Amino acid sequence: MTILLLWSCSLDGKKRCGMGHMIELTAKDGHRFAAYRAGPAIATRGLVVVQEIFGVNRHMRHVCDAFGAEGYSVVAPALFDRAERGVELGYQAADVARGRELRAKVSEDGTLADIEAAAAALGEIKRGIVGYCWGGTVAWWGATRSQSFRAAVGWYGGGIAATCNETPCCPVELHFGAQDASIPLSDVEAIKTAHPDIPVYVYPGAGHGFGCEERGSYSAPDANLAQTRTLGFFAQHLG
């Protein structure tokens, strides 16, 4: 197996530098795909980090490195490999359109198979799942359609409301921006109504993608608060 070493470092320089590498995984249906692995080789807890619609790009690698710096073993599956290998997009309008096109080509069953393979790659440790944008929805599915995770966190997952009737198998925490043009607050309220026991945080001035420092919607105060809450949630449920 060929391993490509990558050095990545955050734009803000806050505890987000680290050495990660690409690995290859095989899902239960035989599909082979790439994944980014970060964090300590030996850990007692791990996370599957699920991409936005832009692939496992520089920002997602930064996210993985940040969790790795907190002591988590991390795997981020390249979900677009089922449609096209090696996709890494930016955040312009054309990138958004391309990301949506690729997402439409990836089935829910295939996506679930890939996150299950990513979880298995972490080994028999305490595992959680966290996702952003499309990945926020996938993290929700990881909680409701899988037994592989002890905790799940979703950031601005636009598809959660459509499947909010599903029952989580593990504790869940969710984050949304009040100014998110793609996720109306009525959807957030529907989730709260369906699951009053789930902590759902709404950030008043935040829009979609507020946690990504490469997007115009980035909000450092909201991103930092959401990350603090995310880390606290995983510390509580993964130890």
MARBA-3410 file (N, C-alpha, C, O; in Angstrom, 1 decimal):
239
0.8,-1.2,0.0,0.0,0.0,0.0,0.9,1.2,0.0,1.8,1.4,0.8 ~ 0.6,2.1,-0.9,1.4,3.4,-1.0,0.8,4.4,0.0,-0.4,4.6,0.0 ~ 1.7,5.1,0.7,1.3,6.1,1.7,1.9,7.4,1.3,3.1,7.5,1.1 ~ 1.1,8.4,1.1,1.5,9.8,0.8,1.5,10.6,2.0,0.4,10.8,2.6 ~ 2.7,11.1,2.4,2.7,12.0,3.6,2.4,13.4,3.2,2.9,13.9,2.2
1.6,14.1,4.0,1.2,15.4,3.8,1.5,16.3,5.0,1.2,15.8,6.2 ~ 2.0,17.5,4.9,2.1,18.4,6.0,1.1,19.5,5.8,1.0,20.1,4.8 ~ 0.3,19.6,6.8,-0.8,20.7,6.7,-0.8,21.5,8.0,-0.5,21.0,9.1 ~ -1.1,22.7,7.9,-1.1,23.7,9.0,-2.2,24.7,8.8,-2.5,25.1,7.7 ~ -2.9,25.1,9.9,-4.0,26.0,9.8,-3.6,27.4,9.4,-2.4,27.7,9.6
-4.6,28.1,8.9,-4.3,29.5,8.6,-4.2,30.4,9.8,-3.4,31.4,9.8 ~ -4.8,30.0,10.9,-4.7,30.8,12.1,-3.6,30.3,13.1,-3.3,31.0,14.0 ~ -3.0,29.2,12.8,-1.9,28.7,13.6,-2.2,28.2,14.9,-1.3,28.0,15.7 ~ -3.4,27.9,15.2,-3.8,27.5,16.6,-3.9,26.0,16.7,-4.9,25.4,16.4 ~ -2.8,25.4,17.2,-2.8,24.0,17.6,-3.4,23.1,16.5,-4.1,22.2,16.8
-3.1,23.5,15.2,-3.7,22.7,14.1,-2.7,22.2,13.1,-3.1,21.9,12.0 ~ -1.5,22.2,13.5,-0.4,21.6,12.6,-0.2,20.2,12.9,-0.2,19.8,14.1 ~ 0.1,19.4,11.9,0.3,18.0,12.2,0.6,17.2,10.9,0.3,17.7,9.8 ~ 1.3,16.1,11.1,1.6,15.2,10.0,0.5,14.2,9.8,0.2,13.4,10.7 ~ -0.1,14.2,8.7,-1.1,13.2,8.4,-0.7,12.5,7.1,0.2,12.9,6.4
-1.4,11.4,6.8,-1.1,10.6,5.6,-2.3,10.0,5.0,-3.3,9.8,5.7 ~ -2.3,9.7,3.7,-3.3,9.1,3.0,-3.2,7.6,3.1,-2.1,7.1,3.0 ~ -4.3,6.9,3.4,-4.3,5.5,3.4,-5.4,5.0,2.4,-6.2,5.8,1.9 ~ -5.5,3.7,2.2,-6.5,3.2,1.3,-7.3,2.2,2.2,-6.8,1.3,2.8 ~ -8.7,2.3,2.1,-9.6,1.4,2.8,-10.4,0.6,1.8,-10.6,1.0,0.7
-11.0,-0.4,2.3,-12.0,-1.2,1.5,-13.3,-1.4,2.3,-13.3,-1.8,3.4 ~ -14.4,-1.0,1.6,-15.7,-1.1,2.2,-16.2,-2.5,2.1,-15.6,-3.3,1.4 ~ -17.3,-2.8,2.8,-17.8,-4.2,2.8,-18.3,-4.6,1.4,-18.4,-5.8,1.2 ~ -18.6,-3.7,0.5,-19.1,-4.0,-0.8,-17.9,-4.1,-1.8,-18.1,-4.3,-3.0 ~ -16.7,-4.1,-1.3,-15.5,-4.2,-2.1,-14.9,-2.9,-2.7,-13.9,-2.9,-3.3
-15.6,-1.8,-2.5,-15.2,-0.5,-3.0,-13.9,-0.1,-2.2,-13.9,-0.1,-1.0 ~ -12.9,0.3,-3.0,-11.6,0.8,-2.4,-11.5,2.3,-2.5,-11.8,2.8,-3.6 ~ -11.2,2.9,-1.4,-11.2,4.4,-1.5,-10.1,4.9,-0.6,-9.6,4.2,0.3 ~ -9.8,6.2,-0.8,-8.7,6.9,0.0,-9.3,7.4,1.3,-10.5,7.7,1.4 ~ -8.5,7.7,2.3,-8.9,8.3,3.5,-7.6,9.0,4.1,-6.5,8.6,3.8
-7.9,10.1,4.8,-6.8,10.9,5.4,-6.8,10.4,6.9,-7.8,10.4,7.6 ~ -5.6,10.1,7.3,-5.4,9.6,8.7,-4.5,10.6,9.4,-3.5,11.0,8.9 ~ -4.9,10.9,10.7,-4.1,11.9,11.5,-4.2,11.5,12.9,-4.9,10.6,13.3 ~ -3.4,12.2,13.7,-3.4,11.9,15.2,-2.5,10.8,15.5,-1.8,10.2,14.7 ~ -2.4,10.4,16.8,-1.5,9.4,17.3,-1.8,8.0,16.8,-3.0,7.7,16.6
-0.8,7.2,16.5,-1.0,5.9,16.0,-1.7,5.0,17.0,-2.4,4.1,16.7 ~ -1.4,5.3,18.3,-2.0,4.5,19.4,-2.8,5.5,20.2,-2.2,6.4,20.8 ~ -4.1,5.3,20.3,-5.0,6.2,21.1,-6.1,5.3,21.7,-6.4,4.2,21.3 ~ -6.7,5.9,22.7,-7.8,5.2,23.4,-9.2,5.7,22.8,-10.2,5.1,23.1 ~ -9.1,6.7,22.0,-10.4,7.2,21.4,-10.1,7.7,20.0,-9.0,8.2,19.7
-11.1,7.6,19.1,-10.9,8.0,17.7,-12.1,8.6,17.2,-13.2,8.5,17.7 ~ -11.9,9.3,16.0,-13.0,10.0,15.4,-13.0,9.7,13.9,-11.9,9.7,13.2 ~ -14.2,9.5,13.3,-14.4,9.5,11.9,-14.8,11.0,11.6,-15.8,11.4,12.1 ~ -14.1,11.7,10.7,-14.4,13.0,10.3,-14.9,13.0,8.9,-14.3,12.5,8.0 ~ -16.1,13.6,8.7,-16.8,13.5,7.5,-16.8,14.8,6.7,-17.2,15.8,7.3
-16.4,14.7,5.5,-16.2,15.9,4.6,-17.4,16.7,4.3,-18.6,16.2,4.5 ~ -17.2,17.9,3.9,-18.2,18.7,3.3,-18.4,18.2,1.8,-17.9,17.2,1.5 ~ -19.1,19.0,1.0,-19.2,18.6,-0.4,-18.0,19.0,-1.3,-18.1,19.1,-2.5 ~ -16.9,19.3,-0.6,-15.7,19.7,-1.3,-14.6,18.7,-1.3,-13.4,19.1,-1.6 ~ -14.9,17.5,-0.8,-13.9,16.5,-0.7,-13.0,16.6,0.5,-13.3,17.5,1.4
-12.1,15.7,0.7,-11.1,15.8,1.8,-10.0,16.8,1.4,-8.9,16.4,1.1 ~ -10.4,18.0,1.4,-9.5,19.1,0.9,-8.7,19.6,2.1,-8.6,19.1,3.2 ~ -8.0,20.7,1.8,-7.0,21.3,2.8,-7.7,21.6,4.1,-7.2,21.3,5.2 ~ -8.9,22.2,4.0,-9.6,22.5,5.3,-10.0,21.3,6.1,-9.8,21.3,7.3 ~ -10.5,20.2,5.4,-10.8,19.0,6.1,-9.6,18.4,6.7,-9.7,17.8,7.8
-8.5,18.5,6.1,-7.3,17.9,6.7,-6.9,18.7,7.9,-6.4,18.2,8.9 ~ -7.1,20.0,7.8,-6.8,20.9,9.0,-7.7,20.4,10.2,-7.3,20.3,11.3 ~ -9.0,20.2,9.9,-9.9,19.7,10.9,-9.4,18.4,11.6,-9.4,18.3,12.8 ~ -9.0,17.5,10.7,-8.5,16.2,11.2,-7.2,16.5,12.1,-7.1,15.9,13.2 ~ -6.3,17.3,11.6,-5.1,17.6,12.4,-5.4,18.2,13.8,-4.8,17.9,14.8
-6.5,19.1,13.8,-6.9,19.7,15.0,-7.3,18.6,16.1,-7.0,18.7,17.2 ~ -8.2,17.7,15.6,-8.6,16.6,16.5,-7.4,15.7,16.9,-7.4,15.3,18.0 ~ -6.5,15.5,15.9,-5.4,14.7,16.2,-4.5,15.3,17.3,-4.0,14.6,18.2 ~ -4.4,16.7,17.3,-3.6,17.4,18.3,-4.3,17.3,19.7,-3.6,17.5,20.7 ~ -5.6,16.9,19.7,-6.3,16.7,21.0,-6.1,15.3,21.5,-6.7,14.9,22.5
-5.4,14.5,20.7,-5.2,13.1,21.2,-6.0,12.0,20.5,-6.0,10.9,20.9 ~ -6.9,12.4,19.5,-7.7,11.5,18.9,-7.0,10.9,17.7,-6.3,11.5,16.9 ~ -7.2,9.6,17.5,-6.9,9.0,16.2,-8.0,9.3,15.2,-9.2,9.1,15.5 ~ -7.7,9.8,14.0,-8.7,10.3,13.1,-8.6,9.7,11.7,-7.5,9.5,11.2 ~ -9.7,9.4,11.2,-9.8,8.9,9.8,-10.9,9.7,9.1,-12.0,9.8,9.6
-10.6,10.3,7.9,-11.6,11.0,7.1,-11.7,10.3,5.8,-10.8,10.5,4.9 ~ -12.8,9.6,5.5,-12.9,8.9,4.3,-13.2,9.8,3.1,-14.0,10.8,3.3 ~ -12.6,9.5,2.0,-12.9,10.3,0.7,-14.2,9.8,0.1,-14.1,8.9,-0.8 ~ -15.3,10.3,0.5,-16.6,9.8,0.1,-16.8,9.9,-1.4,-17.6,9.1,-2.0 ~ -16.2,10.9,-2.0,-16.4,11.2,-3.5,-15.7,10.1,-4.3,-15.9,10.1,-5.5
-14.9,9.3,-3.7,-14.1,8.3,-4.5,-15.1,7.3,-5.2,-14.7,6.7,-6.2 ~ -16.3,7.2,-4.7,-17.3,6.4,-5.4,-17.8,7.0,-6.7,-18.3,6.3,-7.6 ~ -17.6,8.3,-6.9,-18.0,8.9,-8.1,-16.7,9.3,-8.9,-16.7,9.1,-10.2 ~ -15.7,9.8,-8.2,-14.5,10.3,-8.9,-13.4,10.4,-7.9,-13.6,11.0,-6.8 ~ -12.2,9.8,-8.2,-11.2,9.7,-7.2,-10.4,11.1,-7.2,-10.3,11.8,-8.2
-9.8,11.4,-6.0,-8.9,12.5,-5.9,-9.6,13.9,-6.0,-8.9,14.8,-6.3 ~ -10.8,14.0,-5.6,-11.5,15.3,-5.7,-11.1,16.1,-4.5,-11.2,15.7,-3.4 ~ -10.7,17.4,-4.8,-10.4,18.3,-3.8,-10.8,19.7,-4.3,-10.1,20.3,-5.2 ~ -11.9,20.2,-3.8,-12.5,21.5,-4.4,-12.2,22.7,-3.4,-11.9,22.5,-2.2 ~ -12.4,23.9,-4.0,-12.4,25.1,-3.2,-13.8,25.5,-2.9,-14.6,24.7,-2.7
-14.0,26.8,-2.7,-15.3,27.3,-2.2,-15.9,28.4,-3.1,-16.7,29.2,-2.6 ~ -15.6,28.4,-4.4,-16.2,29.3,-5.3,-17.5,28.7,-5.8,-17.8,27.5,-5.6 ~ -18.3,29.4,-6.5,-19.6,29.0,-7.0,-19.5,27.7,-7.9,-20.3,26.8,-7.8 ~ -18.4,27.7,-8.7,-18.2,26.5,-9.6,-17.9,25.3,-8.7,-18.3,24.1,-9.1 ~ -17.2,25.4,-7.6,-16.9,24.3,-6.7,-18.1,23.8,-6.0,-18.3,22.6,-5.9
-19.0,24.7,-5.6,-20.2,24.3,-5.0,-21.1,23.5,-6.0,-21.6,22.4,-5.6 ~ -21.2,23.9,-7.2,-22.0,23.2,-8.2,-21.4,21.8,-8.5,-22.1,20.9,-8.6 ~ -20.0,21.8,-8.6,-19.4,20.5,-8.8,-19.6,19.6,-7.6,-19.8,18.4,-7.8 ~ -19.5,20.1,-6.4,-19.6,19.3,-5.2,-21.0,18.7,-5.1,-21.2,17.5,-4.8 ~ -22.0,19.5,-5.5,-23.4,19.0,-5.4,-23.6,17.9,-6.5,-24.3,16.9,-6.3
-23.0,18.1,-7.6,-23.1,17.1,-8.7,-22.5,15.8,-8.3,-23.1,14.7,-8.5 ~ -21.4,15.8,-7.6,-20.7,14.6,-7.2,-21.5,13.9,-6.0,-21.6,12.7,-6.0 ~ -22.0,14.8,-5.1,-22.7,14.2,-4.0,-23.9,13.4,-4.5,-24.3,12.4,-3.9 ~ -24.6,13.9,-5.5,-25.8,13.2,-6.1,-25.4,11.9,-6.7,-26.3,11.0,-6.8 ~ -24.2,11.6,-7.0,-23.8,10.4,-7.6,-23.4,9.3,-6.5,-23.1,8.2,-6.8
-23.4,9.7,-5.3,-23.0,8.8,-4.2,-24.2,8.4,-3.4,-24.9,9.3,-2.8 ~ -24.4,7.1,-3.3,-25.6,6.6,-2.6,-25.5,6.7,-1.1,-24.4,6.7,-0.6 ~ -26.6,6.7,-0.4,-26.6,6.7,1.0,-26.0,5.4,1.5,-25.2,5.4,2.5 ~ -26.3,4.3,0.9,-25.8,3.0,1.3,-24.3,3.0,1.1,-23.5,2.5,2.0 ~ -23.8,3.5,0.0,-22.3,3.5,-0.2,-21.6,4.4,0.8,-20.6,4.1,1.3
-22.2,5.6,1.1,-21.7,6.5,2.1,-21.6,5.8,3.5,-20.5,5.9,4.1 ~ -22.6,5.1,3.9,-22.6,4.4,5.1,-21.6,3.3,5.2,-20.9,3.2,6.2 ~ -21.4,2.6,4.1,-20.4,1.6,4.0,-19.0,2.2,4.2,-18.1,1.5,4.8 ~ -18.8,3.3,3.6,-17.5,4.0,3.7,-17.2,4.5,5.2,-16.0,4.4,5.6 ~ -18.2,5.0,5.8,-17.9,5.5,7.2,-17.7,4.3,8.1,-17.0,4.4,9.1
-18.4,3.2,7.8,-18.2,2.0,8.6,-16.8,1.4,8.5,-16.2,1.0,9.4 ~ -16.3,1.5,7.2,-14.9,1.1,7.0,-13.9,2.0,7.7,-12.9,1.5,8.2 ~ -14.2,3.3,7.7,-13.4,4.2,8.4,-13.4,4.0,9.9,-12.3,4.0,10.5 ~ -14.5,3.6,10.4,-14.6,3.3,11.9,-13.8,2.1,12.2,-13.1,2.0,13.2 ~ -13.9,1.1,11.3,-13.2,-0.2,11.5,-11.7,0.1,11.5,-10.9,-0.6,12.2
-11.2,1.0,10.6,-9.8,1.3,10.5,-9.3,1.9,11.8,-8.0,1.9,12.1 ~ -10.1,2.5,12.6,-9.7,3.1,13.9,-9.4,2.0,15.0,-8.7,2.2,16.0 ~ -10.0,0.8,14.7,-9.7,-0.3,15.6,-10.7,-0.3,16.8,-11.7,0.4,16.8 ~ -10.5,-1.2,17.7,-11.4,-1.4,18.9,-11.1,-0.4,19.9,-10.7,-0.7,21.0 ~ -11.4,0.9,19.7,-11.3,1.9,20.6,-12.6,2.7,20.7,-13.5,2.4,20.0
-12.7,3.6,21.6,-13.9,4.4,21.8,-14.0,5.4,20.6,-13.1,6.2,20.4 ~ -15.1,5.2,19.8,-15.1,6.0,18.5,-16.3,6.9,18.4,-17.4,6.6,18.9 ~ -16.1,8.1,17.9,-17.1,9.0,17.6,-17.1,9.4,16.1,-16.2,9.0,15.4 ~ -18.1,10.2,15.7,-18.2,10.7,14.3,-18.6,12.1,14.3,-19.5,12.5,15.1 ~ -17.9,12.9,13.5,-18.2,14.3,13.4,-18.2,14.7,11.9,-17.3,14.3,11.2
-19.2,15.5,11.5,-19.2,15.9,10.1,-19.7,17.3,9.9,-20.3,17.9,10.8 ~ -19.5,17.9,8.7,-19.7,19.2,8.4,-20.4,19.3,7.1,-20.1,18.7,6.1 ~ -21.5,20.2,7.0,-22.3,20.4,5.8,-22.9,19.0,5.4,-23.6,18.4,6.3 ~ -22.6,18.5,4.2,-23.1,17.1,3.9,-22.6,16.2,5.0,-23.4,15.3,5.4 ~ -21.4,16.3,5.4,-20.9,15.4,6.5,-21.7,15.5,7.8,-21.7,14.6,8.5
-22.3,16.7,8.1,-23.1,16.8,9.2,-24.3,15.9,9.2,-24.7,15.3,10.2 ~ -24.9,15.8,8.0,-26.0,14.8,7.8,-25.5,13.4,7.9,-26.1,12.5,8.5 ~ -24.3,13.1,7.3,-23.8,11.8,7.3,-23.5,11.4,8.8,-23.6,10.2,9.2 ~ -23.0,12.3,9.6,-22.7,12.0,11.0,-24.0,11.6,11.7,-24.0,10.7,12.6 ~ -25.1,12.3,11.3,-26.4,11.9,11.9,-26.8,10.5,11.5,-27.3,9.8,12.3
-26.6,10.2,10.2,-26.8,8.8,9.8,-25.9,7.8,10.6,-26.3,6.7,10.9 ~ -24.7,8.2,10.8,-23.8,7.4,11.6,-24.3,7.1,13.0,-24.1,6.0,13.5 ~ -25.1,8.0,13.5,-25.7,7.8,14.8,-27.0,7.0,14.7,-27.2,6.2,15.6 ~ -27.7,7.2,13.7,-29.0,6.5,13.6,-29.0,5.2,12.8,-29.9,4.3,13.0 ~ -28.0,5.0,11.9,-28.0,3.8,11.1,-26.8,2.9,11.3,-26.6,2.0,10.5
-26.0,3.2,12.3,-24.8,2.4,12.6,-24.7,2.1,14.1,-25.2,2.9,14.9 ~ -24.0,1.1,14.4,-23.7,0.8,15.8,-22.2,1.0,16.1,-21.7,0.5,17.1 ~ -21.5,1.7,15.2,-20.1,1.8,15.3,-19.6,3.0,16.2,-18.4,3.0,16.5 ~ -20.5,3.8,16.6,-20.1,5.1,17.3,-20.7,5.2,18.7,-21.9,4.9,18.9 ~ -20.0,5.8,19.6,-20.5,6.1,20.9,-21.0,7.5,21.0,-21.7,7.9,22.0
-20.7,8.4,20.1,-21.2,9.7,20.1,-21.1,10.3,18.7,-20.2,9.9,17.9 ~ -21.9,11.3,18.4,-21.9,11.9,17.0,-22.2,13.4,17.2,-23.0,13.8,18.0 ~ -21.5,14.2,16.3,-21.7,15.6,16.3,-21.8,16.0,14.9,-21.0,15.7,14.0 ~ -22.9,16.8,14.6,-23.1,17.4,13.2,-23.1,18.9,13.2,-23.7,19.5,14.0 ~ -22.3,19.4,12.3,-22.2,20.9,12.1,-23.0,21.2,10.8,-22.7,20.7,9.7
-24.0,22.0,10.9,-24.8,22.5,9.8,-25.1,21.4,8.7,-24.8,21.6,7.5 ~ -25.7,20.4,9.2,-26.1,19.3,8.3,-27.5,19.5,7.7,-28.5,19.4,8.4 ~ -27.5,19.9,6.4,-28.8,20.3,5.8,-29.8,19.2,5.6,-31.0,19.5,5.4 ~ -29.4,17.9,5.6,-30.3,16.8,5.4,-30.8,16.2,6.7,-31.6,15.2,6.6 ~ -30.4,16.7,7.8,-30.9,16.1,9.1,-32.4,16.2,9.3,-33.0,15.2,9.7
-32.9,17.3,9.0,-34.4,17.5,9.2,-35.2,16.5,8.4,-36.2,16.0,8.9 ~ -34.8,16.2,7.2,-35.5,15.2,6.4,-35.5,13.8,7.0,-36.4,13.0,6.6 ~ -34.6,13.5,7.8,-34.5,12.2,8.4,-34.5,12.3,10.0,-34.1,11.4,10.7 ~ -35.1,13.3,10.5,-35.1,13.5,11.9,-36.1,12.6,12.7,-36.1,12.6,13.9 ~ -36.8,11.8,11.9,-37.7,10.8,12.6,-36.9,9.6,13.0,-37.4,8.7,13.7
-35.7,9.5,12.5,-34.8,8.3,12.8,-34.3,8.4,14.3,-34.2,9.5,14.8 ~ -34.1,7.3,14.9,-33.7,7.3,16.3,-32.2,7.0,16.5,-31.7,6.0,16.0 ~ -31.5,7.9,17.1,-30.0,7.7,17.3,-29.7,6.5,18.2,-30.5,6.2,19.2 ~ -28.6,5.9,18.0,-28.2,4.8,18.8,-27.1,5.2,19.8,-26.6,4.4,20.5 ~ -26.8,6.5,19.7,-25.7,7.1,20.6,-26.1,8.5,20.9,-26.9,9.1,20.2
-25.4,9.1,21.8,-25.6,10.6,22.1,-25.3,11.4,20.9,-24.3,11.1,20.2 ~ -26.0,12.5,20.6,-25.8,13.4,19.5,-25.8,14.8,19.9,-26.5,15.2,20.9 ~ -25.0,15.6,19.3,-24.9,17.1,19.5,-24.9,17.7,18.1,-24.2,17.3,17.2 ~ -25.7,18.8,17.9,-25.9,19.4,16.6,-25.6,21.0,16.7,-25.9,21.6,17.8 ~ -25.1,21.5,15.6,-24.7,22.9,15.6,-25.3,23.5,14.3,-25.1,23.0,13.2
-25.9,24.7,14.4,-26.5,25.4,13.2,-26.3,26.9,13.3,-26.1,27.4,14.4 ~ -26.2,27.5,12.1,-26.1,29.0,12.1,-27.5,29.6,11.9,-28.2,29.1,11.0 ~ -27.9,30.6,12.6,-29.2,31.2,12.5,-29.4,31.9,11.2,-30.5,32.0,10.7 ~ -28.3,32.3,10.5,-28.3,33.0,9.3,-28.0,32.1,8.1,-27.7,32.5,7.0 ~ -28.1,30.8,8.3,-27.8,29.8,7.2,-29.0,29.8,6.2,-30.1,29.4,6.5
-28.6,30.3,5.0,-29.7,30.4,3.9,-30.1,29.1,3.4,-31.2,29.0,2.8 ~ -29.3,28.0,3.6,-29.7,26.7,3.1,-30.4,25.8,4.1,-30.9,24.7,3.8 ~ -30.4,26.2,5.4,-31.0,25.4,6.4,-32.0,26.4,7.2,-31.5,27.1,8.1 ~ -33.2,26.4,6.8,-34.2,27.3,7.5,-34.3,26.9,9.0,-34.2,25.8,9.4 ~ -34.6,27.9,9.8,-34.8,27.7,11.2,-35.9,26.8,11.5,-36.0,26.1,12.6
-36.9,26.7,10.6,-38.0,25.8,10.8,-37.5,24.3,10.7,-38.1,23.5,11.4 ~ -36.4,24.1,10.0,-35.9,22.7,10.0,-35.2,22.4,11.3,-35.3,21.3,11.9 ~ -34.5,23.4,11.9,-33.9,23.3,13.2,-34.9,23.0,14.2,-34.8,22.1,15.1 ~ -36.0,23.7,14.2,-37.1,23.5,15.1,-37.7,22.2,15.0,-38.1,21.6,16.0 ~ -37.8,21.6,13.8,-38.4,20.3,13.6,-37.5,19.3,14.2,-38.0,18.3,14.8
-36.2,19.5,14.2,-35.2,18.5,14.8,-35.4,18.6,16.3,-35.4,17.6,17.0 ~ -35.5,19.8,16.8,-35.7,20.0,18.3,-36.9,19.3,18.8,-37.0,18.7,19.8 ~ -38.0,19.5,18.0,-39.3,18.9,18.4,-39.2,17.4,18.4,-39.7,16.7,19.3 ~ -38.5,16.8,17.3,-38.4,15.4,17.2,-37.5,14.8,18.3,-37.7,13.6,18.7 ~ -36.5,15.5,18.7,-35.5,15.0,19.7,-35.2,16.1,20.7,-34.2,16.7,20.7
-36.2,16.3,21.6,-35.9,17.4,22.7,-34.8,17.1,23.6,-34.3,18.0,24.3 ~ -34.3,15.8,23.6,-33.2,15.4,24.5,-31.8,15.7,23.9,-30.8,15.7,24.6 ~ -31.8,16.1,22.6,-30.5,16.3,21.9,-30.1,17.8,22.0,-30.9,18.7,21.8 ~ -28.9,18.0,22.5,-28.4,19.4,22.5,-28.3,20.0,21.1,-27.5,19.5,20.3 ~ -29.0,21.0,20.8,-29.0,21.7,19.5,-28.6,23.1,19.7,-29.3,23.9,20.3
-27.4,23.5,19.2,-26.9,24.9,19.4,-27.1,25.7,18.1,-26.8,25.3,17.0 ~ -27.7,26.9,18.3,-27.9,27.8,17.2,-27.1,29.1,17.4,-27.2,29.7,18.5 ~ -26.3,29.4,16.5,-25.4,30.6,16.6,-26.0,31.8,15.9,-26.1,31.8,14.6 ~ -26.4,32.8,16.6,-27.3,33.9,16.0,-26.7,34.6,14.8,-27.5,34.8,13.9 ~ -25.5,34.9,14.8,-25.0,35.6,13.6,-24.3,34.8,12.5,-23.7,35.3,11.6
-24.4,33.5,12.7,-23.6,32.6,11.8,-24.4,32.1,10.6,-25.6,31.9,10.7 ~ -23.7,31.9,9.5,-24.3,31.4,8.3,-23.8,30.0,8.0,-23.1,29.4,8.9 ~ -24.0,29.4,6.9,-23.6,28.1,6.5,-22.1,28.1,6.4,-21.5,29.0,5.8 ~ -21.5,27.0,6.9,-20.0,26.9,6.8,-19.3,27.8,7.7,-18.1,28.2,7.4 ~ -19.9,28.2,8.8,-19.2,29.2,9.7,-17.9,28.6,10.4,-17.2,29.4,10.9
-17.7,27.3,10.3,-16.6,26.7,10.9,-15.4,26.6,10.0,-14.3,26.1,10.4 ~ -15.5,27.0,8.7,-14.4,26.9,7.7,-13.7,28.2,7.5,-14.3,29.1,7.0 ~ -12.4,28.3,7.9,-11.7,29.5,7.8,-11.4,29.9,6.3,-10.9,31.0,6.1 ~ -11.7,29.0,5.4,-11.5,29.4,4.0,-12.7,29.9,3.3,-12.7,30.2,2.1 ~ -13.8,30.0,4.0,-15.1,30.5,3.4,-15.4,31.9,3.9,-15.0,32.3,5.0
-16.1,32.7,3.1,-16.5,34.0,3.5,-17.4,34.0,4.6,-17.5,35.1,5.3 ~ -18.1,32.9,4.9,-19.0,32.8,6.0,-18.3,32.5,7.4,-19.0,32.3,8.4 ~ -17.0,32.3,7.3,-16.3,31.9,8.5,-16.5,32.9,9.7,-16.4,34.1,9.5 ~ -16.8,32.4,10.8,-17.0,33.2,12.0,-16.2,32.6,13.1,-16.5,31.6,13.7 ~ -15.0,33.2,13.4,-14.1,32.7,14.4,-14.7,32.5,15.8,-14.5,31.4,16.4
-15.4,33.5,16.3,-16.0,33.3,17.6,-17.0,32.1,17.7,-17.0,31.3,18.6 ~ -17.8,32.0,16.7,-18.8,30.9,16.6,-18.1,29.6,16.4,-18.5,28.6,17.0 ~ -17.1,29.5,15.5,-16.4,28.3,15.2,-15.7,27.8,16.5,-15.7,26.6,16.8 ~ -15.0,28.8,17.2,-14.3,28.4,18.4,-15.2,27.9,19.5,-14.9,26.9,20.2 ~ -16.4,28.5,19.6,-17.4,28.0,20.6,-17.9,26.7,20.3,-18.0,25.8,21.1
-18.2,26.5,19.0,-18.8,25.2,18.6,-17.7,24.1,18.7,-18.1,23.0,19.1 ~ -16.5,24.4,18.5,-15.4,23.4,18.6,-15.2,23.1,20.1,-15.0,21.9,20.5 ~ -15.3,24.1,21.0,-15.2,23.8,22.4,-16.3,22.9,22.9,-16.0,22.0,23.7 ~ -17.5,23.2,22.4,-18.6,22.3,22.8,-18.5,20.9,22.2,-18.8,19.9,22.9 ~ -17.9,20.8,21.0,-17.7,19.5,20.3,-16.7,18.7,21.1,-16.9,17.5,21.4
-15.6,19.3,21.5,-14.6,18.6,22.2,-15.1,18.2,23.6,-14.8,17.1,24.1 ~ -15.9,19.1,24.2,-16.4,18.7,25.5,-17.4,17.6,25.4,-17.4,16.7,26.3 ~ -18.2,17.5,24.4,-19.1,16.5,24.2,-18.4,15.1,24.0,-18.8,14.1,24.6 ~ -17.4,15.1,23.1,-16.6,13.9,22.9,-15.9,13.5,24.2,-15.8,12.3,24.5 ~ -15.4,14.4,24.9,-14.7,14.1,26.2,-15.7,13.4,27.2,-15.3,12.5,27.9
-16.9,13.9,27.2,-17.9,13.3,28.1,-18.3,11.9,27.7,-18.4,11.0,28.5 ~ -18.4,11.6,26.4,-18.9,10.4,25.9,-17.9,9.4,25.4,-18.2,8.2,25.3 ~ -16.7,9.9,25.2,-15.6,8.9,24.7,-14.5,8.8,25.8,-13.7,7.9,25.7 ~ -14.6,9.7,26.8,-13.6,9.6,27.9,-12.3,10.3,27.6,-11.4,10.3,28.4
END
